[in-house]
């Protein structure tokens, strides 16, 4: 009989769960369900992913053990300082688990500390024994699942990783062709939209499988620095093509064939590079090497353009030239990885310098939320007599709180049904099946079947929440041990414990921060425009001064805010209940998010262009008009930070067009009277890039006003209960 992948993976998890329990019971370890927890939460689709998660869980357990023992030793007789230190540690772990690296390590490190700290009590001997037991049983569960996964139907991450890499490269090739077609006035909008959505999903999967393949495969591990360089180049390629797409509408009306005589050859060269990258990823030698190609300008034709058309052409040309350099680097990286080219220098493999540590307000809010959850649970433990779960109530609230704090979009109501069904399923087994079992043969069969059913029914990735709850509740309620006792109160207390815990979680939806999706969305939009206002205030001409470290930190903070907030807004947009907001549709919210992302790209171009050295002659002549534009946009950002609907598309368009028209006239006059030695060719190019960035920000702001004007914001601010 040929078994499906779904059946195989369910059998592997069920078998590992049964063996882990057998091992813990055979050695007469207390709390054998901790080994079951380890099996339940590291079982993933491939060996590499499971090994990677198992290593993170073991490392997180060790750090949690160390921190908990340290805090017990320091504050054994000071319960308020003790819970304060524990909550601060969990808050720190919550902040870190919302970051880009080792999320599962920080999650485990946080809740393991709480479990040991609350279960051990002030007795240091008991604390050490409990900590060692937790580490032993976690290690047992990881070891058992690892042995089962590598011996029984092993599924390697490496083939899936190579397949994901090839698919991502093909999708980016398809996206490039769609954008090139749009620039040449072809009907490619639907193709571009489809490719963009597919590219986003495949890039996420590529990153996940890379980490798994590095853990599992020596071949990938040996080239890990090259693969990580390739991943950063892929991200850069995506951002570059999106910024190129935003500028396409400004040059579609121009005769690009005359203005850029070798555009067709340039486009064909880049298309060929994408094709050769695909060949190398398929382990086929490239048919040709990339040829360095400059996108030439027809100076005679360019002189006939208006200054803003020159600026738009300059911006688009600079983006295409960056795309040329980037595809050449991608070709070199893939050639090095697959052995078809020269080895990339070690200096090029080094990670680019980052902006340093920059606080994330949303991660900080999650940190505060989980601290409030732990304190509410701890106060309930102290002041509520016979609290269901006892100290385990605080230990259970911590991991739930950390998950919700790091994913604030997830409604608490989404957790209720999986919890209720899991308690019911585990309760039936505990009350009606387990008392009939008299040996491990029967108990092991029940563990195997229960685990198999849960894993089989909740196999799909989107059902991961139900799978986690099902396995967790089965392990907790069954409470399997060598000296087994049965009581209906175990099920009743567990159910009551979850009801109280959900009440605490619901309180933190409103306090200390209002996390209802529409309110959170409005708050993030306000932060977006406040950051934009600050960045515009740093672009003053004629008043430059040396920046302090704090000034540089503020600029980095607001730059990161503008870059990250559209992504966060997109995440919140999926959870906004537009049925209650009858004047708003999901498409309108999505259009608003897209317009903010476009504005972000335009602001990034302006920041980059502003850093280029400008002609002193042009600065002196155009200072007042550019300042007037900046102050107008800065004022619009300030008003939008208070009210996202304050802007009127027609009024914005009229005012900004008047300013830009006056600036165009003044630029023409300034250029005409400029001497040959007053503006160099490079300064002229830098100025046109700056002018194009100004215009791009203006048009993106007008587009946002149009998207915001279509939404009925009044309903968003209404009080609802």
SEGUSE-837927 format. One record per residue (C-alpha): x, y, z; residue in three letters. Coordinates in steps of 0.5 Angstrom, whole numbers, padded with zeros to 4 digits, always signed. Each point is the difference from the previous one (the first is absolute). Last residue first. Layout:
N
XYZALA ...
This chain:
721
-0038+0094+0045UNK +0001+0005-0006UNK +0002+0007+0001UNK +0001+0004-0007UNK +0006+0002-0003UNK +0000-0005-0006UNK -0007+0002-0002UNK +0003+0007-0001UNK +0005-0002-0004UNK -0004-0002-0006UNK +0005-0002-0005UNK +0000+0003-0007UNK +0004+0006+0002UNK +0006-0004+0002UNK +0001-0003-0007UNK +0000+0007-0003UNK +0004+0003+0005UNK +0005-0005+0000UNK +0001+0001-0008UNK +0001+0007+0001UNK +0006-0001+0005UNK +0003-0005-0005UNK -0001+0006-0005UNK +0004+0004+0005UNK +0005-0005+0002UNK +0002-0001-0007UNK +0000+0007-0002UNK +0005+0001+0005UNK +0004-0006-0002UNK +0000+0002-0007UNK +0003+0007+0002UNK +0006-0004+0004UNK +0001-0005-0006UNK +0001+0006-0004UNK +0004+0004+0005UNK +0005-0006+0000UNK +0000+0000-0007UNK +0002+0007-0001UNK +0005-0001+0005UNK +0003-0005-0004UNK +0000+0004-0006UNK +0004+0006+0004UNK -0004+0006+0001UNK +0003+0007+0001UNK +0006-0001-0005UNK -0005+0000-0006UNK -0003+0006+0003UNK -0007+0000+0002UNK -0005+0005-0003UNK -0004-0005-0003UNK +0000-0005+0005UNK -0003+0005+0005UNK -0005+0002-0004UNK -0003-0007-0002UNK +0001-0002+0008UNK -0005+0006+0001UNK -0005-0002-0005UNK +0000-0007+0003UNK +0000+0002+0007UNK -0006+0005-0001UNK -0003-0007-0004UNK +0002-0004+0006UNK -0004+0005+0005UNK -0006+0001-0004UNK +0000-0008-0001UNK +0000-0001+0008UNK -0005+0005+0001UNK -0005-0003-0005UNK +0001-0007+0001UNK +0000+0001+0008UNK -0007+0003-0001UNK -0002-0005-0005UNK +0002-0006+0004UNK -0003+0003+0007UNK +0004-0001+0006UNK -0003-0001+0007UNK -0001-0007-0001UNK +0005-0003+0004UNK -0001+0005+0006UNK +0005+0002+0005UNK +0006-0003-0004UNK -0003+0003-0006UNK +0000+0007+0002UNK +0008-0001+0002UNK +0001-0003-0007UNK -0003+0006-0004UNK +0004+0005+0004UNK +0006-0004-0002UNK -0002+0000-0007UNK -0001+0007+0000UNK +0006+0002+0004UNK +0004-0004-0005UNK -0003+0003-0006UNK +0001+0007+0003UNK +0007-0002+0001UNK +0001-0002-0007UNK -0002+0007-0002UNK +0004+0004+0005UNK +0007-0004-0002UNK -0001+0000-0007UNK +0005+0005-0002UNK +0005-0002+0006UNK +0000-0007-0001UNK +0000+0000-0007UNK +0007+0004+0000UNK +0003-0005+0006UNK -0001-0006-0005UNK -0003-0005+0004UNK +0004-0006+0004UNK -0004-0006+0000UNK -0003-0002+0007UNK -0007+0004-0002UNK +0000-0006-0006UNK +0000-0005+0005UNK -0005+0003+0005UNK -0005+0002-0006UNK +0001-0007-0003UNK -0002-0003+0007UNK -0006+0005+0000UNK -0003-0003-0007UNK +0001-0007+0003UNK -0004+0002+0006UNK -0005+0003-0004UNK -0001-0006-0004UNK -0001-0004+0006UNK -0005+0005+0003UNK -0004-0001-0007UNK +0000-0007+0001UNK -0003+0000+0007UNK -0005+0005-0002UNK -0002-0005-0006UNK -0001-0006+0005UNK -0004+0004+0004UNK -0005+0002-0006UNK +0000-0007-0003UNK -0002-0003+0007UNK -0006+0005+0000UNK -0002+0006+0004UNK -0006+0003+0001UNK -0004-0005+0004UNK +0006-0001+0005UNK -0003-0006+0004UNK +0000-0004-0006UNK +0007+0003-0001UNK +0003-0004+0006UNK +0007+0002-0001UNK +0004-0006+0001UNK +0004-0001-0007UNK +0001+0008+0001UNK +0005-0001+0006UNK +0005-0004-0004UNK +0000+0005-0005UNK +0001+0006+0005UNK +0006-0004+0002UNK +0003+0000-0007UNK -0002+0007-0001UNK +0004+0002+0007UNK +0006-0004-0001UNK +0004+0005-0005UNK -0003+0007+0003UNK +0002-0003+0007UNK +0007-0002-0002UNK +0001+0007-0003UNK -0003+0003+0007UNK +0005-0004+0004UNK +0006+0001-0004UNK -0002+0008+0000UNK -0001+0000+0007UNK +0007-0004+0001UNK +0004+0005-0004UNK -0003+0006+0004UNK +0002-0004+0006UNK +0007-0001-0002UNK +0000+0007-0001UNK +0000+0003-0007UNK +0005+0006-0003UNK -0004+0005-0002UNK -0004+0002-0007UNK -0004+0006+0000UNK +0000+0002-0007UNK -0004-0005-0003UNK -0005-0004+0005UNK -0001-0007-0001UNK +0000-0002+0007UNK -0007+0002+0001UNK -0003-0004-0006UNK +0003-0006+0004UNK -0004+0002+0006UNK -0007+0001-0004UNK +0001-0007-0003UNK +0001-0003+0007UNK -0007+0004+0002UNK -0003-0002-0006UNK +0001-0008+0002UNK -0001+0001+0007UNK -0007+0003-0002UNK -0001-0006-0005UNK +0002-0005+0006UNK -0005+0003+0005UNK -0006-0001-0005UNK +0002-0007-0002UNK +0000-0002+0008UNK -0007+0004+0001UNK -0003-0004-0006UNK +0003-0007+0002UNK -0002+0000+0007UNK +0007+0001+0004UNK -0002+0005+0005UNK +0007+0001+0004UNK +0000-0001+0008UNK -0005-0003+0000UNK -0005-0001-0006UNK +0002-0007-0002UNK +0004-0001+0006UNK -0007-0001+0004UNK -0002-0005-0006UNK +0007-0004+0002UNK -0002+0000+0008UNK -0007-0003-0002UNK +0003-0005-0004UNK +0004-0002+0006UNK -0006-0001+0004UNK -0003-0004-0005UNK +0006-0004-0001UNK +0000-0002+0007UNK -0007-0002+0001UNK +0001-0005-0006UNK +0006-0002+0004UNK -0003-0001+0006UNK -0006-0004-0003UNK +0004-0005-0003UNK +0005-0001+0006UNK -0007+0000+0005UNK -0002-0006-0004UNK +0005-0004+0004UNK +0005-0005-0002UNK +0006-0002+0003UNK +0006-0003-0003UNK +0007-0002+0004UNK +0004-0001-0006UNK -0002+0006-0003UNK -0004+0003-0006UNK -0003+0007+0001UNK -0006-0002-0005UNK -0002+0007+0001UNK +0006+0003-0002UNK +0003-0004-0006UNK -0007+0000-0003UNK -0001+0007+0001UNK +0007+0002-0003UNK -0001-0005-0006UNK -0007+0003-0002UNK +0002+0007+0001UNK +0006-0001-0004UNK -0004-0003-0006UNK -0005+0005+0001UNK +0005+0006-0001UNK +0004-0004-0006UNK -0007+0000-0004UNK +0003+0005-0005UNK +0006-0005-0001UNK -0005-0006-0002UNK +0001-0006+0004UNK -0006+0001+0005UNK -0004-0006-0001UNK +0006-0005+0000UNK +0004+0003+0005UNK -0006+0000+0005UNK -0001-0007-0002UNK +0007-0003+0000UNK +0001+0003+0007UNK -0006-0003+0003UNK +0001-0007-0003UNK +0007+0000+0002UNK -0001+0002+0007UNK -0006-0005+0000UNK +0005-0005-0002UNK +0005+0002+0005UNK -0005-0001+0006UNK -0003-0007-0003UNK +0007-0002+0000UNK +0003+0004+0006UNK -0005-0005+0004UNK -0007+0001+0004UNK -0004+0004-0004UNK -0007+0001+0001UNK +0001+0006+0004UNK +0003+0003-0006UNK -0006+0000-0005UNK -0006+0003+0004UNK +0002+0006+0004UNK +0007+0002-0003UNK -0002-0002-0007UNK -0006+0004+0000UNK +0003+0006+0003UNK +0006+0000-0005UNK -0006+0001-0005UNK -0004+0005+0004UNK +0006+0004+0002UNK +0003+0000-0007UNK -0007+0002-0003UNK +0000+0006+0005UNK +0007+0002-0001UNK -0001+0000-0008UNK -0007+0004+0001UNK +0003+0005+0005UNK +0007+0002-0004UNK -0003+0004-0006UNK -0004+0004+0005UNK +0006+0003+0003UNK +0001+0003-0007UNK +0007+0000-0003UNK +0002+0007-0003UNK +0005+0000+0007UNK +0004-0005-0003UNK +0006+0001+0005UNK -0004+0001+0006UNK -0005-0005-0002UNK +0006-0005+0000UNK +0003+0002+0006UNK -0007+0000+0004UNK -0001-0007-0002UNK +0007-0002+0002UNK -0001+0004+0007UNK -0007-0002+0002UNK +0002-0007+0001UNK +0005+0001+0005UNK -0004+0005+0003UNK -0006-0005+0001UNK +0005-0006+0002UNK +0001+0004+0006UNK -0007-0002+0002UNK -0004-0003-0006UNK -0006+0002+0002UNK +0000+0005+0006UNK -0001-0002+0007UNK -0001+0007+0003UNK +0001+0005-0005UNK +0005+0006+0003UNK +0007-0003-0001UNK -0002-0004-0007UNK -0004+0005-0002UNK +0006+0005+0001UNK +0004-0005-0004UNK -0004+0000-0006UNK -0001+0007+0000UNK +0007+0001+0001UNK +0002-0005-0006UNK -0005+0004-0005UNK +0002+0007+0002UNK +0008-0003-0002UNK -0003-0003-0006UNK -0003+0007-0002UNK +0006+0004+0001UNK +0004-0004-0004UNK -0005+0000-0006UNK +0000+0007+0001UNK +0008+0000-0001UNK -0001-0004-0006UNK -0005+0005-0003UNK +0005+0006+0002UNK +0006-0003-0004UNK +0006+0003+0003UNK +0006+0000-0004UNK +0007-0003+0001UNK +0005+0001-0005UNK -0001+0002-0007UNK +0003-0006-0003UNK +0007-0001-0003UNK -0001-0004-0006UNK +0001-0008+0001UNK +0007-0002-0002UNK +0000-0005-0007UNK +0003+0006-0004UNK +0006+0000+0005UNK +0001-0007-0001UNK +0000+0001-0008UNK -0005-0004-0004UNK +0003-0006-0003UNK +0001+0000-0008UNK -0006-0003-0004UNK -0004-0007-0001UNK +0001-0003+0007UNK -0007+0000+0002UNK +0001+0005+0005UNK +0005+0004-0003UNK -0004+0001-0007UNK -0006+0001+0005UNK +0003+0006+0003UNK +0003+0003-0006UNK -0007+0000-0004UNK -0003+0003+0006UNK +0006+0005+0000UNK -0001+0002-0008UNK -0008+0000+0002UNK +0002+0005+0005UNK +0004+0005-0004UNK -0005+0000-0006UNK -0006+0001+0005UNK +0004+0006+0003UNK +0000+0002-0007UNK -0007-0001-0001UNK -0001+0005+0006UNK +0004+0005-0002UNK -0003+0000-0007UNK -0007+0001+0003UNK +0002+0006+0005UNK +0003+0003-0006UNK -0006-0001-0004UNK -0004+0003+0005UNK +0005+0006+0001UNK +0000+0002-0008UNK -0008-0001+0000UNK +0000+0005+0006UNK +0005+0005-0004UNK -0004+0000-0006UNK +0003-0004-0006UNK +0003+0003-0006UNK +0007-0001+0003UNK -0001-0008+0001UNK +0000+0000-0008UNK +0006+0002-0001UNK +0004-0003+0006UNK -0003-0007-0002UNK +0002-0004+0006UNK +0004-0006+0001UNK -0002-0006+0004UNK +0006-0003+0002UNK +0002-0007-0001UNK +0005-0005+0003UNK -0001-0007-0004UNK -0002-0006+0004UNK +0003-0006-0001UNK -0003-0005-0005UNK -0003-0007-0001UNK +0000-0001+0007UNK +0001-0007+0003UNK -0006-0004+0002UNK -0001-0002+0007UNK -0007+0003+0000UNK +0002+0006+0004UNK +0005+0001-0005UNK -0005+0000-0005UNK -0005+0005+0004UNK +0006+0004+0000UNK +0001+0000-0007UNK -0007+0002-0001UNK +0000+0006+0004UNK +0006+0002-0003UNK -0003+0000-0007UNK -0005+0004+0002UNK +0005+0005+0003UNK +0003+0000-0007UNK -0007+0000-0004UNK -0002+0007+0004UNK +0007+0003-0001UNK -0001-0002-0008UNK -0007+0003+0000UNK +0003+0006+0004UNK +0005+0002-0004UNK -0002+0006-0003UNK -0003+0003+0006UNK -0003+0007-0001UNK -0002-0003-0007UNK -0003-0007+0002UNK -0003+0004+0006UNK -0005+0004-0003UNK -0003+0003+0006UNK -0007-0001+0002UNK +0002-0007+0004UNK +0006+0004+0004UNK -0004+0003+0006UNK -0004-0007+0001UNK +0006-0004+0000UNK +0003+0003+0006UNK -0004-0004+0005UNK +0002-0006-0003UNK +0007+0001+0000UNK -0001+0001+0008UNK -0003-0007+0000UNK +0006-0003-0005UNK +0005+0003+0005UNK -0003-0003+0006UNK -0001-0007-0003UNK +0007+0001-0002UNK +0003+0002+0007UNK -0004-0006+0003UNK +0003-0005-0005UNK +0007+0003+0001UNK -0001-0001+0008UNK -0002-0007-0002UNK +0006-0001-0004UNK +0005+0002+0005UNK -0003-0005+0005UNK +0001-0005-0005UNK +0007+0002-0001UNK +0001+0000+0007UNK -0003-0007+0001UNK +0004-0003-0005UNK +0003-0006+0004UNK -0007+0000+0004UNK -0003-0002-0007UNK +0004-0006-0001UNK +0000-0002+0007UNK -0008+0000+0000UNK -0004+0000+0006UNK +0001+0006+0004UNK +0002+0004-0007UNK -0006-0003-0003UNK -0005+0002+0006UNK +0002+0008-0001UNK +0000+0000-0007UNK -0007-0003+0000UNK -0003+0005+0004UNK +0003+0006-0004UNK -0002-0004-0007UNK -0007+0000+0003UNK -0001+0007+0002UNK +0003+0002-0007UNK -0005-0005-0004UNK -0006+0004+0004UNK +0002+0007-0002UNK +0002-0003-0007UNK -0007-0003-0001UNK -0004+0007+0002UNK +0005+0004-0005UNK -0001-0005-0006UNK -0007+0001+0000UNK +0000+0007+0001UNK +0005+0001-0006UNK -0004-0005-0004UNK -0007+0004+0001UNK +0004+0006-0002UNK +0003-0002-0006UNK -0003+0004-0006UNK +0006+0002-0003UNK +0002+0008+0000UNK +0007-0002-0001UNK +0001+0002+0008UNK -0005-0005+0001UNK +0003-0006-0004UNK +0007+0002+0004UNK -0004-0001+0007UNK -0003-0007-0003UNK +0006-0002-0002UNK +0004+0001+0006UNK -0006-0003+0004UNK +0001-0007-0004UNK +0007+0000+0001UNK -0001+0001+0008UNK -0005-0006-0001UNK +0005-0004-0003UNK +0005+0002+0005UNK -0005-0002+0006UNK -0002-0007-0003UNK +0008-0002-0001UNK +0001+0002+0007UNK -0006-0003+0003UNK +0002-0007-0004UNK +0007+0001+0003UNK -0003+0000+0007UNK -0005-0005-0001UNK +0006-0005-0003UNK +0004+0002+0007UNK -0005+0000+0005UNK +0000-0008+0000UNK -0006-0004+0002UNK +0002-0006+0004UNK -0005-0006-0001UNK +0002-0003+0007UNK +0007+0000+0002UNK +0002+0008+0000UNK -0007+0002+0003UNK +0000-0006+0005UNK +0007+0002+0002UNK -0002+0007+0001UNK -0006-0001+0003UNK +0003-0004+0006UNK +0006+0005+0001UNK -0005+0006+0000UNK -0005-0003+0005UNK +0006-0003+0004UNK +0004+0007+0000UNK -0007+0003+0003UNK +0000-0005+0005UNK +0007+0001+0002UNK -0001+0008+0000UNK -0006+0000+0004UNK +0002-0005+0005UNK +0007+0004+0001UNK -0005+0006+0002UNK -0004-0004+0004UNK +0006-0003+0004UNK +0003+0007+0001UNK -0007+0003+0002UNK -0001-0005+0005UNK +0007+0001+0003UNK -0001+0008+0000UNK -0007-0001+0004UNK -0003+0007-0002UNK -0005-0003-0004UNK +0002-0005-0006UNK -0007+0000-0004UNK +0000+0008-0001UNK +0007+0001-0001UNK +0001-0006-0005UNK -0006+0001-0004UNK +0001+0008+0000UNK +0008-0001-0003UNK -0003-0006-0005UNK -0005+0006-0002UNK +0005+0005-0002UNK +0006-0005-0003UNK -0005-0004-0004UNK -0002+0007-0003UNK +0007+0003-0001UNK +0002-0007-0004UNK -0006+0000-0004UNK +0001+0007-0003UNK +0007-0001-0002UNK +0001+0006-0004UNK -0004+0005-0003UNK -0003+0003+0006UNK -0007-0001+0003UNK +0004-0006+0005UNK +0005+0006+0002UNK -0006+0004+0003UNK -0003-0006+0003UNK +0006-0002+0003UNK +0001+0007+0003UNK -0007-0001+0003UNK +0001-0007+0003UNK +0007+0003+0003UNK -0004+0006+0003UNK -0006-0004+0003UNK +0005-0005+0003UNK +0004+0006+0003UNK -0007+0003+0003UNK -0002-0007+0002UNK +0006+0000+0005UNK +0000+0007+0002UNK -0007-0001+0002UNK +0001-0007+0003UNK +0006+0002+0004UNK +0003-0006+0004UNK +0002-0004-0006UNK +0003+0006-0003UNK +0007-0001-0002UNK +0000-0007+0000UNK -0007-0001-0004UNK +0003+0005-0005UNK +0006-0004-0002UNK -0004-0006+0000UNK -0005+0002-0005UNK +0006+0004-0004UNK +0004-0007-0001UNK -0006-0004-0001UNK -0003+0005-0005UNK +0007+0000-0004UNK +0000-0008+0000UNK -0007+0000-0002UNK +0001+0005-0006UNK +0006-0004-0002UNK -0004-0006+0000UNK -0006+0003-0004UNK +0005+0003-0005UNK +0003-0006-0002UNK -0007-0004+0000UNK -0002+0006-0005UNK +0006-0001-0005UNK +0000-0008+0001UNK -0008+0000-0002UNK +0001+0005-0006UNK +0006-0004-0002UNK -0004-0007+0000UNK -0005+0003-0004UNK -0008+0001+0001UNK +0000+0002+0008UNK +0000-0003+0006UNK +0004+0005+0005UNK -0007+0001+0004UNK -0003-0006+0002UNK +0007-0004+0001UNK +0002+0005+0005UNK -0007+0000+0004UNK +0000-0007+0000UNK +0007+0000+0004UNK -0003+0005+0005UNK -0006-0005+0000UNK +0005-0004+0004UNK -0002+0004+0007UNK +0004-0004+0004UNK +0006-0005-0002UNK -0001-0007+0001UNK +0005-0002-0005UNK -0005-0005-0003UNK -0005+0006+0000UNK +0005+0005-0004UNK +0002-0005-0005UNK -0007-0003-0001UNK -0003+0007-0001UNK +0005+0002-0005UNK -0001-0007-0004UNK -0008+0002+0000UNK +0002+0007-0002UNK +0005-0002-0005UNK -0005-0005-0003UNK -0006+0005-0001UNK +0005+0005-0003UNK +0002-0005-0005UNK -0007-0003-0002UNK -0003+0007-0001UNK +0006+0002-0005UNK -0001-0007-0003UNK -0007+0001-0001UNK +0000+0007-0003UNK +0006-0002-0004UNK -0005-0005-0003UNK +0001-0007+0001UNK +0001-0005-0006UNK -0003-0007+0002UNK 
